[in-house]
Amino acid sequence: MKKDVHVLPSGSQWIVRAAEQNEAMFQTRYDAETFGRRVAREEKSELFIYATDGTIQKRDSYENYGRRH
């Protein structure tokens, strides 16, 4: 089952949330996004990055990451 990764604002911090995993908190969006991308690549899943207004700002897929054709 695919596990999407979400990078969300939370007050002055940023949260990285993945299915069935604990949340990770970061002081900066950059650090949260970097960690979220790493998790998404490892899980071969979708990454959703949210703006401070709650809308999805970026979406990237790592479902085929590392797969040779």
C-alpha positions as CSV (number, residue, x, y, z in Angstrom):
1,M,0.0,0.0,0.0
2,K,1.3,3.4,-1.0
3,K,2.3,5.7,1.9
4,D,1.9,9.4,1.0
5,V,4.2,11.9,2.7
6,H,2.9,15.3,3.7
7,V,4.9,18.4,4.6
8,L,2.6,20.7,6.6
9,P,2.9,24.0,8.4
10,S,2.1,24.0,12.1
11,G,2.3,27.4,13.7
12,S,6.0,28.5,13.4
13,Q,7.2,24.9,12.7
14,W,6.8,22.3,9.9
15,I,5.6,18.8,10.2
16,V,6.4,15.8,8.0
17,R,3.7,13.1,8.3
18,A,3.8,9.7,6.6
19,A,1.3,6.9,7.0
20,E,1.8,4.7,10.0
21,Q,4.9,6.7,11.1
22,N,5.4,9.3,13.8
23,E,5.4,12.9,12.8
24,A,8.7,14.7,12.6
25,M,8.9,18.4,13.5
26,F,11.3,21.0,11.9
27,Q,12.0,24.6,12.5
28,T,12.2,25.4,8.7
29,R,10.3,24.4,5.7
30,Y,13.5,23.7,3.9
31,D,14.5,21.1,6.5
32,A,11.1,19.5,6.5
33,E,10.9,19.4,2.7
34,T,14.4,17.8,2.5
35,F,13.4,15.1,5.0
36,G,10.0,14.6,3.4
37,R,11.7,14.0,0.0
38,R,14.0,11.5,1.5
39,V,11.2,9.6,3.1
40,A,9.1,9.7,-0.1
41,R,12.1,8.3,-2.2
42,E,12.7,5.5,0.3
43,E,9.0,4.6,0.4
44,K,8.5,5.1,-3.4
45,S,5.5,7.3,-2.7
46,E,3.9,10.7,-3.4
47,L,5.1,13.9,-1.7
48,F,2.7,16.7,-0.9
49,I,4.0,20.1,0.3
50,Y,1.5,22.5,1.7
51,A,1.5,26.3,1.8
52,T,0.8,28.2,5.0
53,D,-2.8,28.6,3.8
54,G,-3.3,24.9,3.7
55,T,-3.4,24.5,-0.1
56,I,-1.1,22.0,-1.8
57,Q,1.8,24.0,-3.2
58,K,3.9,21.1,-4.7
59,R,3.3,17.5,-5.5
60,D,6.0,15.1,-6.5
61,S,5.9,11.3,-7.2
62,Y,8.7,9.0,-6.3
63,E,6.8,5.8,-7.1
64,N,9.3,4.9,-9.9
65,Y,12.4,6.3,-8.2
66,G,15.4,4.2,-8.7
67,R,13.6,1.8,-11.1
68,R,15.6,1.0,-14.3
69,H,13.8,0.7,-17.6
